[in-house]
Every structure is written in structure tokens, then in C-alpha cells.
Amino acid sequence: MLYTPGRTSSYPKDPVESGLRAFFLGGGNEVGNVGCILEDRTGTRLLIDYGLLPSNPPKYPSECPPVEHAIMTHSHIDHIGMAPWLVGHHGVTLHGSRLTAKLSEIMWRDTYKVSSIEGYPLAWDRRDLDEALGSWETHELGEWFEIGAWRCRFHRAGHIPGAVMVEIETPELRVLWSGDMDTRSTPNTLGARPVVCDVLFLEGTYGGREHPPRAEEESRFVRKVQSIVDRGGVAMVPAFASGRGQDILRILHREAPHLEVHYDGMGTRVTLDWMEHPDFIREVAGLQKTWRWCRRVSSKSDRKKALDADVIVTTSGMLDGGPVIWYLNRLRHSSANGVLLTGYQAEGSGGRMLLERRKLRIFGRITPVELEVDQFTLSNHAGHSELCSFARDCAPKHLVIFHADQEAREALSEEIAQEMKVHLPVNGTELRLS
């Protein structure tokens, strides 16, 4: 449904008398599309994240009521995609890490460009985008800052460089908002650590699902790449522009430096911003060496040369557009080539269609892609065991599980409900915590 500004807000109008009110505009009982209002009796009102689901057409959260401040936990579009609308319509100050603020321009401009190319409506325009770029107030990890009557500070979230968890001190409660998080360290970022709190808002993307040991899965991935190369093929690796693509490059550089690896897409610009913020990167020297080693695609002629590479890493991670479509249109004719998916493929995505049907929408037409397709779990979200351990170590009275489907939320609740009060919020429904 097309988002209609000014007509869809269902936020309660009554004041909060005690405790904390949480109201999910999106992302409560779904993955992505995140936006949540927190408010207490002091009248302090804070929005955390405001994204969109980049489907065609996009799926938007409900309209945000007037707010003065919003915290953006990280730069993925399902968390920051609607921030320009916030600034354009409410004059909101955006809070985040320095790296998230820097990356926002790339993410927003790409979203605007894609909407123009695909012809789907976007709730904000270029004027809102430009205004949003000037609305950032950045904070260092561990630095306390005030929003209304509350004190807030950021903690490392893992997930991707620049991603933060948000600790909030209200007059009555200590709150921790996890954002997208991972307690495991990945090639480019260190994992999150627990923070003792009264209320924990915990993303539950992988509730009920365990990740295989990271080192084993990385080794399996490299072996598959090598097997494709050994038979004379090209390994096609679709990857998200901020996080997954850079992880794949680090893994290949470490384990198979003899391979010729080409890197294409928006991730090339993202990586340059990463390297300008080395304090957010795990072993930044390793990333710099990897960057010099891989071959970056920056022109049409580079793209044609990449067809003769051993490995091509490029966007989009779910095969819903981007250079990967161009490459697969040319690589699909040789059975020696292979497609290696490195993360979750959402229902309705190009990657899901390729997995299940060996078909892909290529330039508007459903096209057979009869190549070997394999999937690897190299997620930058915590798995079930990590989520439960993190929640226990935070020791909250209340656990609010969001950013998850119903099956994932119920799996987490079933394991931990005897130890703390578990809440499973529904978008558009008020949740009271005290």
C-alpha cells in the first residue's frame, strides 16, 4: 500500500502516567520495516529506527507522530529508509554513530535512484534527503547524551561496523535496545556484549535457528568456491553492500589469496567510508590489505573483464536488482558457473525464487538459471543460543522480542519465559512496561 503522509498515524493520544509506553510502527511482529516510539510520564518521546522494506513497491511502517528526536541504530535501509521523511515532515534530529551518519547518504541516494528506475512511489523526495543529511547529531560509543528527561548512550552491536545498541536511563527504568545485533565477532566487527537492564528490546530474527560454527561455514564456502573455479567456472556471490560483501572479501583474501576476485556494486563506496572510520573496523589493516588485493569494478569495461574472474562479489544480496542481474544473465549459459548465496533470502525475493525454482527475474522476464546454487549461513545476526544467552546476561524484568516472525518469537519465548516476562509486540498496538 502506498504510504500517505499525514493520514495514517494511529499513535495513542493519552499521556503516559507511569512506566514506559512502546508502540511499534513497524518491525514488531515482522522482520525489517522497523520503527518504534518510546514515551514515559515525563513527556519524553523518542523514535528508534524508521525503515522501509525494499520490496517493489516498498512496504512502509505506519506514520510516525510528531517527534523531535530519533535514533538510527545502523545504516541498513530497513532501519533508516524513512528517516528523510521524518526530517522533512517533523524536523527531527537524527542520532547515530559517525559511520552510520556517513553511510546514510549512500543508502538514501541509492534508494531514491532505484525508486526512480523501478517506477515505484517513495514517501520522500530529494529535498527531504538533502535536509536529512544535515540533521545528524553523532555520538561516540559509551558517551552519555540527553534526550528530554532521559540519558542515552551507545554500545557496540556487532552486526556491521557502526551499528549500535542503545542504553536508556529513564526516571523509572533502564532500557536496552539491541538493534540488529550479533554477539559473535565477524571478519570486520567485534561482537556485542550484554548490558544489565530492566527492559530489553531484543531482535529475534534467528529465534529457533542455530548458526553452524562460523569457522566451519567459512571453510565450506571457500571449498565450494574453489571447486567451481577448478572446473573452469565463475563463482557468483551476491552480497549485501554493507557488511556481507566486505566479510566475503576478507574470508577469500585470508583463505584463498591466489584467486582473482572482482568486487562490484554499491559496496565499493561503502567500503571507502568504512576505511575513513577505522575505529569501527576490526583489524582495519586487514581490510586495507584486502581492498588492495581485490579488483574493484568501476566501469562497463571492468564489468566485462570480471566475467573472466574466478569470483565476482556484488549486490544485491537477495538478487532483487543491482549488477548481479547483469552478471547472471551472461553466466547462466555455462553449467560450470555457480551461485553462492551467503545469507537469508526473504520470501518473494529473487534469491528465494532462484533457490526454489532455478528461475530469476532478469530485466523484467522470468528466466531459467540452470546453475548450481548453494546457500551458506554467514549471517551477522545472533542465532537462537546467542540470543538466549544475551538475554539472560542482561537480566531484564521485561524482554520484548521484535524484528522476527511469529515462529522465531515463539521459539525464544518458549525457552526463556520462565526466567523473565516476555512480550511479543504487534505493530500498531500499545505495550506498557513498568
Secondary structure, DSSP 8 states (H G I E B T S, - for coil): ----TTS------S---SSEEEEEEESSSSSS--EEEEEETT--EEEEEE--B-SSS-B--------SEEE---S-HHHHTTHHHHHHHH--EEEE-HHHHHHHHHHHHHHHHHHHHHT---SS-HHHHHHHHT-EEE--BT--EEETTEEEEEEE--SSTT-EEEEEE-SS-EEEE--S--SS-BTTB--------SEEEEE-TBTT-----HHHHHHHHHHHHHHHHHTT--EEEE--TTTHHHHHHHHHHHH-TTS-EEE-STHHHHHHHHHT-GGGSTTHHHHHHHHHHSEE--SHHHHHHHTTSSEEEES-TTSSSSHHHHHHHHHTT-TT-EEEE-S---TTSHHHHHHHHSEEEETTEEEE--SEEEE----SS-BHHHHHHHHHHH--SEEEEESS-HHHHHHHHHHHTTTSEEE---TT-EEEE-
